[in-house]
Amino acid sequence: MSDDPGAHDFAELLDWIEGRLAPTEAALVADRVRRGGDEARATVEWLRSFVLFARDNTIPEPPPMLRQRLRQSFEDHFGRGRPLVRYLATQSFDSRSEPTLVGVRGGDDDETGLYQLAFTTPVADVVIDVAPVDPEHLRLDGQVLQTDRSAPMWEAALNHPAGSIADRRGDLHGSFSLVDVPVADSQLFLTNGYVQIAVRLPLAGTGG
């Protein structure tokens, strides 16, 4: 393992500073920090001051999306960040054109007008339930299915002819939700900080 403190697992450094590591593990971390030089020691001192501040001040638990962003900012600061990789998703399913499969993710589509869309990329799949709200608006409930779980939370931003809508909350299941979406072909952008997926949404059509 590198002597650069940025190469340490962030949680491991905190465990070491707070005395939660076994003696053998603690000795290994301490040795790596010592060999890391002034920059390593400065980083550890900063972490110690943060821990002391946190002990004396009540800090609300940050939302999961914020924790993910902070971790990625920490990686960027120490030169370990990943360049953003962009993909254009390919549509793989539209229940409007495959009536025998309608309802696989939802209820009785004949009554609700609900339909499903699915898209694929080399790194993740995207599935979206589309539900009419009124004759001119839709609700989109989607999920990004990925094998790399290092950044499970995704932000969603949809550009449509009249403007844009976003959901930046994220959750640990890769879910997102967009409401008051106009019935119009739109462009959806999904990102977890490492990957950006562009999805062309055929919301105005009736399926292929």
N, C-alpha and C positions, 0 to 999 in steps of 0.2 A: 504493500500500500504506500502511496505517496506520502512524503512528509508535509506536503501542503495541507494546512488545516481545512481548506475547502474540500479536500478529498475525503475527509472524514464524513461519516454519516452524521447529519445534524442531530438526530436523536441520540446517537452514541456520545457525542460531545456533551450534550446536556446531562445525560445519565452519569457521565464521568464527573462533571462539575458538581452535580448534586449527590454524588456518593452512592449511586445505585449499581455500579458495576462490581463484579467479583474482583478480588484483589489481583488476580493474574491479568484479567482484562484491563483493569485500571492502570496497572503498571505498563502495559503495552501502549495504551493511549498516551500516558504521560511521557513515555519515551519518544513517541512520534512527535508530540508537541514540542518537546525539548529540541529535537533535531530539526524542527521546522523553522527555527530562527526567530527573529524579531517579529515578523509578520504573524507567525503562528501564535506567539505569546500575546500579541496585541489582540488577535481575534478571541483568544480564550478570556482575556481580561474584559473584553466587551461583553462576552456571553455571561461572565460572572456578574458584571454590573447589572445586566438585564435580569438575571435570576434574583439578585438582591432586591431590585426595584419591584419585581413581580411579587416577592414575598411580603413586601411592605404595602403594596397597593393592590386593591381588588380590581382585576382586569376581567371584563366579561369574556366568555368563551367566543372566539371569533367564528363566523360562519365557515363551513367547510370550503366554500369557494375562495374565501379570503386566505385560509391556511394554504390552499394549493398555490395561489398567486405568490404568497410570501416565500414559500419553499422555492418556487421557480426564480424569484428575485434573488434569493440567497445563492442559487446555482449560478445565475448570471453574474453576480458580484465576484465570484471566485473563478470565473472563466469556464464553468462547467455547464452552461446553458446550451440548449439544443437550438439549432436554427429552425424556424418555423417551416414545416413541410406542407405544401398545399396539394389538394386532390380535388378533381372534379368527379363527383359521384355519378355512377351509371344507374339508371332506373332498372330495377329487376322485377318489380311487381306492381300491379294496379288492379285492385279488386273490381273496379268498374268494368274491366274488360275480361275478367275471369269470374263470372257469377257463381260458379260451383265452389269457389274458395271464399266468398264473401262471409264476413263474420268471424274469421279465424282469430282476430284479436279483439273483436267487439261483440255487440249484441245483435239484435234483429235489424239488419241494415235496411230491409224493405220498409220498415216503419220509421226508422230514425234518419235515414239518408247517410248514415256513417259509411265511410269507405277507408281502405287502407292503401298506403303507398310504401314501397321499400326501395332502397338504393344501396349500392355496394361500392366500396373502394378497396384497394389492396390492404388497408390497415383496419378498416371498420365498416360495419353495415349500419344503415339508418332505417328505422321503421317509424312510420307516422300514421296515427289515426286522425282522420279528417271528419269533423262533425259540423253540420250546418247549425248556425245559431239563429239566423233569419235568412230571408232570401238573398241578402247581399253580403253576409259575413259568415266566417267559419271559425272553428276552434281547432288548433293543431296540438295534439299531444304526441310527442315523439320520444325516441330513445336511441342513443348511440351504443351499439354493441361492439366492443373492442376486446382484443386479447391482451393488450398492454394496459395494465391497470395502474400505471404509475401516476396518471393524471385522469381520474375517472369522471371529473365534473366538467361539463361542457356549457359554454355560453351559446345562445342562439340569437341571430339577428336576421330578420326577414325584410328584404326590400321589395315593395310592391309599387304599382303605378302611382299611388297616391301618397307614398311616404315610406316609413319604416316602423318596425315593431321589434322589440328585443326582450329576451329573458336571460338575465345574467345571474340568476340565483344558483343554478346547478344543484345536483344531488349526487350521492355516491353511486347511483345506478345509471348515470348518464342520461337522465330524463330531462326534458324541457317542455314548456307549454307556451303557446302563443294564442292570444284571444283577439277578437275583432279583426280577423284577417279578411281582407276583401276577397270576393270570388273573382280572382284574376291570376293569370300565370305570374309567378313570383320567383325570386332568387333567395335561397336560404343559405346563410353562412354559419357554420358550427366550428367552434375552436375550443381546445382545452389548454392552449398555451404552447403545445408542442406541434399540434396538427391543426390545419384548417381544412374543412370540407365544404365545398360549394355544391349546392343541390338546386337543380332547376325543377321547380314545383309546377306541375300541370294542373293548377286549381280551377282553371276556367273550362277545361275540356271534360269529356265524358269517358275518357279511357281510350286505349288503342283498339 
